[in-house]
């Protein structure tokens, strides 16, 4: 990246990071960027005209809208889509870390994992927006073979740092999820398909954990945790339906309304001895069965 482009990018990040904390006037922003210039060794100082141009660039490039309030202070507007804005800003935290750390390998350690398939995201989004079927090779982790699929793409979904395509498989006309990291040799058909008017991804996964969707009525799930888990579960809820029903020195008990899918079972098992399933009985029995099977490996 050229020095000029790097400087522009650092300035965009600095503006966003400053306004994430609280609204600021232009004078406050100007002073902040001068301090950032000293810390980064890059000249990030701006005129008011340049600042306005930066705001337009940030809006056009990153879809982050910065407005002014009645006191002429600048602030980041979420326009009602707080979740999307939060995720975009979270990405900027990572970019900021990468750009400001001179030698990241000595101070920052990242998870070592294979590609999440995100190199295909833009092509898949193009297919979704333009109603173009996709054909590709698909690999199942539990099978040593590749299958060829032709699908009608509906949406993308993230789960546990992986991205999935929600699509109708033309093989059996069922809506399925496909991990982007298991898709290869993507090709886009030219004949458009009719996007179903009644498809709603939010509704499809409303009572689900992860990427396994189930039909029918959700069940009431009650989990009892070690009280030391309360802060973790309070800041990162298992599901939006999560409700605290006991919170004392002996127990942190929550109630969920959702399907007891395979992904949820794996999540419960990940807490080990720190959680007990209280209800429903069917889920409790399934967790017990899995622990008994695991214990046989060590007996």
Legacy VTK file of the C-alpha trace (Angstrom):
# vtk DataFile Version 3.0
C-alpha trace
ASCII
DATASET POLYDATA
POINTS 299 float
0.000 0.000 0.000
1.390 3.422 -0.950
2.182 5.926 1.812
-0.664 8.220 0.722
-3.239 5.413 0.742
-1.958 4.173 4.092
-2.265 7.692 5.554
-5.816 8.073 4.253
-6.790 4.711 5.696
-5.244 5.447 9.093
-7.093 8.756 9.181
-10.415 7.080 8.374
-9.836 4.558 11.161
-8.824 7.315 13.610
-11.962 9.336 12.869
-14.185 6.315 13.399
-12.411 5.249 16.593
-12.694 8.740 18.059
-16.405 9.048 17.314
-17.116 5.576 18.694
-16.240 6.890 22.150
-18.463 9.965 22.035
-19.538 12.774 19.677
-16.859 15.378 18.958
-16.614 18.828 17.428
-14.284 19.514 14.523
-11.820 21.262 16.877
-11.753 18.197 19.132
-11.264 15.947 16.145
-8.476 18.154 14.801
-6.637 18.003 18.149
-7.146 14.238 18.352
-5.689 13.682 14.878
-2.652 15.793 15.730
-1.983 13.559 18.740
-2.487 10.490 16.574
0.034 11.936 14.103
2.671 12.089 16.830
1.915 8.561 18.016
1.794 6.934 14.573
4.517 8.885 12.825
2.064 9.650 10.008
0.719 13.112 9.197
-3.017 12.723 9.904
-3.782 16.426 10.371
-6.685 17.816 8.329
-8.496 20.949 7.297
-12.249 21.211 7.684
-12.635 20.754 3.947
-10.516 17.580 4.014
-12.507 16.337 7.004
-15.775 16.694 5.084
-14.268 14.815 2.165
-13.147 12.065 4.556
-16.681 11.742 5.906
-17.980 11.274 2.369
-15.288 8.664 1.660
-16.108 6.788 4.878
-19.783 6.764 3.911
-19.109 5.644 0.319
-16.433 3.050 1.048
-17.489 1.623 4.406
-21.188 2.537 4.562
-20.704 4.268 7.920
-22.728 7.452 8.134
-21.358 10.295 10.285
-23.767 13.136 11.031
-23.886 16.278 13.172
-26.185 16.913 16.123
-27.795 20.194 17.247
-24.485 21.263 18.856
-22.517 20.668 15.642
-20.832 17.640 17.160
-20.129 14.727 14.838
-21.439 11.238 15.696
-21.792 7.810 14.066
-25.381 7.124 13.046
-26.586 3.526 13.079
-29.851 4.493 11.322
-31.661 1.853 13.321
-29.349 -0.988 12.238
-27.246 -1.195 15.388
-26.183 -4.798 14.797
-24.714 -4.084 11.361
-22.966 -0.932 12.548
-21.515 -2.755 15.566
-20.064 -5.493 13.363
-18.549 -2.980 10.948
-16.927 -1.132 13.851
-15.680 -4.419 15.287
-13.928 -5.048 11.974
-12.347 -1.610 12.215
-10.932 -2.532 15.630
-9.045 -5.373 13.967
-7.899 -3.202 11.067
-6.727 -0.549 13.508
-4.729 -3.173 15.385
-3.071 -4.431 12.217
-2.170 -1.010 10.848
-0.898 0.542 14.063
1.252 -2.333 15.289
4.639 -2.194 13.606
5.638 -5.796 14.407
2.426 -7.735 15.090
4.141 -11.141 15.082
5.988 -10.233 18.290
3.002 -8.896 20.200
-0.174 -10.342 18.685
-1.011 -14.014 18.212
-3.866 -15.067 15.959
-5.714 -18.360 15.842
-4.208 -20.709 13.303
-7.106 -21.926 11.185
-7.820 -22.637 7.537
-9.526 -20.116 5.332
-13.153 -19.449 6.213
-13.988 -19.247 2.507
-14.550 -15.499 2.613
-12.770 -15.091 -0.707
-16.055 -16.290 -2.255
-18.297 -13.833 -0.396
-18.440 -11.126 -3.067
-19.221 -13.566 -5.847
-21.948 -15.217 -3.771
-23.469 -11.857 -2.849
-23.500 -10.946 -6.518
-25.376 -14.183 -7.236
-27.876 -13.539 -4.421
-28.591 -9.979 -5.532
-28.930 -10.956 -9.181
-30.832 -14.237 -8.558
-28.198 -16.379 -10.266
-27.910 -20.099 -9.428
-24.477 -21.329 -8.316
-22.855 -24.676 -9.062
-19.847 -25.795 -7.044
-17.958 -28.676 -5.514
-18.865 -29.332 -1.887
-16.799 -31.238 0.665
-18.278 -32.847 3.779
-15.855 -33.138 6.672
-17.221 -36.540 7.686
-17.081 -37.992 4.165
-13.974 -38.474 2.047
-15.616 -37.333 -1.170
-16.749 -34.301 -3.132
-20.264 -33.744 -4.401
-21.451 -31.368 -7.117
-24.269 -29.028 -6.168
-26.465 -26.592 -8.041
-28.239 -24.232 -5.671
-30.385 -21.137 -5.625
-28.629 -18.798 -3.146
-30.821 -16.933 -0.649
-28.594 -15.474 2.073
-25.305 -15.637 3.992
-25.075 -16.430 7.705
-22.190 -16.286 10.168
-21.705 -18.746 13.004
-18.617 -19.307 15.175
-16.237 -17.381 12.908
-17.419 -19.290 9.833
-19.688 -18.196 7.005
-22.467 -20.280 5.509
-24.590 -20.020 2.385
-28.318 -20.569 2.834
-29.632 -21.941 -0.438
-32.163 -24.266 -2.033
-30.452 -27.411 -3.279
-31.899 -28.275 -6.684
-31.133 -31.931 -6.026
-34.077 -32.283 -3.626
-35.507 -28.719 -3.490
-34.668 -28.413 0.211
-33.205 -25.297 1.846
-29.776 -26.132 3.297
-26.655 -24.453 4.663
-23.247 -24.867 3.018
-19.987 -23.844 4.683
-18.091 -21.417 2.455
-14.820 -23.052 3.479
-16.074 -26.330 1.970
-17.115 -24.846 -1.368
-14.785 -24.738 -4.373
-14.847 -24.176 -8.135
-17.830 -21.824 -8.030
-19.600 -21.069 -11.296
-22.611 -18.803 -11.772
-25.489 -19.719 -14.058
-26.950 -17.160 -16.480
-30.651 -18.031 -16.184
-32.148 -16.299 -13.160
-34.302 -18.054 -10.570
-37.350 -16.678 -8.773
-36.471 -15.626 -5.245
-39.214 -16.929 -2.880
-41.282 -14.085 -1.491
-41.916 -15.930 1.773
-38.258 -16.664 2.610
-37.141 -15.003 5.847
-33.734 -15.995 7.252
-34.420 -14.271 10.573
-37.598 -16.289 11.002
-35.873 -19.479 9.845
-33.205 -19.260 12.573
-35.261 -17.391 15.174
-35.264 -20.260 17.669
-32.036 -21.927 16.609
-28.419 -21.887 17.724
-25.798 -22.016 14.988
-26.719 -22.976 11.431
-29.049 -25.935 11.944
-32.636 -24.825 11.437
-35.591 -26.834 12.701
-39.287 -26.421 12.105
-42.012 -26.722 14.701
-42.481 -25.117 18.075
-39.446 -24.259 20.219
-39.120 -25.709 23.720
-38.319 -24.159 27.072
-34.742 -24.977 28.043
-33.475 -24.336 31.569
-29.758 -24.436 32.321
-28.096 -24.088 35.717
-24.549 -22.663 35.630
-21.783 -22.234 38.123
-22.174 -18.621 39.367
-18.698 -17.771 38.064
-20.157 -18.001 34.538
-22.629 -15.146 35.099
-20.415 -12.389 33.705
-19.523 -14.374 30.603
-23.129 -15.387 29.906
-24.349 -11.889 30.636
-22.028 -10.297 28.087
-22.307 -13.041 25.440
-25.773 -14.568 25.543
-26.452 -18.029 24.174
-29.674 -16.819 22.525
-31.736 -13.645 22.334
-34.503 -15.334 24.358
-32.138 -15.801 27.315
-33.760 -14.883 30.630
-32.152 -15.037 34.075
-34.359 -16.811 36.622
-31.855 -17.424 39.458
-28.822 -15.295 40.241
-27.165 -15.826 43.621
-23.897 -16.995 45.130
-24.774 -20.655 44.540
-26.282 -20.665 41.061
-26.803 -18.771 37.824
-29.882 -20.238 36.123
-31.211 -19.149 32.740
-34.237 -19.963 30.612
-34.149 -20.200 26.822
-36.890 -20.660 24.256
-35.424 -22.477 21.273
-34.834 -25.783 19.514
-32.426 -28.270 21.083
-30.315 -28.642 17.947
-26.982 -30.413 17.539
-25.191 -27.042 17.612
-26.843 -26.140 20.934
-25.920 -29.529 22.408
-22.280 -28.941 21.442
-22.400 -25.508 23.084
-23.802 -26.953 26.322
-21.165 -29.705 26.347
-18.438 -27.065 25.963
-19.230 -25.795 29.498
-18.424 -29.190 31.001
-18.987 -29.403 34.743
-20.034 -25.743 34.928
-23.557 -26.405 33.609
-26.467 -28.722 34.366
-29.511 -29.190 32.144
-32.647 -28.846 34.256
-35.224 -29.077 31.465
-36.436 -30.526 29.198
-35.885 -34.139 30.236
-35.148 -35.207 26.650
-32.225 -32.746 26.429
-30.948 -33.761 29.859
-30.990 -37.425 28.810
-29.146 -36.615 25.577
-26.381 -34.767 27.455
-26.092 -37.678 29.910
-25.854 -40.144 27.010
-23.045 -38.173 25.415
-21.081 -37.946 28.670
-21.467 -41.697 29.223
-20.204 -42.380 25.702
-17.232 -40.098 26.325
-16.426 -41.808 29.636
-16.215 -45.190 27.880
-13.177 -43.851 26.033
-11.354 -43.440 29.350
-12.564 -46.547 31.213
LINES 1 300
299 0 1 2 3 4 5 6 7 8 9 10 11 12 13 14 15 16 17 18 19 20 21 22 23 24 25 26 27 28 29 30 31 32 33 34 35 36 37 38 39 40 41 42 43 44 45 46 47 48 49 50 51 52 53 54 55 56 57 58 59 60 61 62 63 64 65 66 67 68 69 70 71 72 73 74 75 76 77 78 79 80 81 82 83 84 85 86 87 88 89 90 91 92 93 94 95 96 97 98 99 100 101 102 103 104 105 106 107 108 109 110 111 112 113 114 115 116 117 118 119 120 121 122 123 124 125 126 127 128 129 130 131 132 133 134 135 136 137 138 139 140 141 142 143 144 145 146 147 148 149 150 151 152 153 154 155 156 157 158 159 160 161 162 163 164 165 166 167 168 169 170 171 172 173 174 175 176 177 178 179 180 181 182 183 184 185 186 187 188 189 190 191 192 193 194 195 196 197 198 199 200 201 202 203 204 205 206 207 208 209 210 211 212 213 214 215 216 217 218 219 220 221 222 223 224 225 226 227 228 229 230 231 232 233 234 235 236 237 238 239 240 241 242 243 244 245 246 247 248 249 250 251 252 253 254 255 256 257 258 259 260 261 262 263 264 265 266 267 268 269 270 271 272 273 274 275 276 277 278 279 280 281 282 283 284 285 286 287 288 289 290 291 292 293 294 295 296 297 298
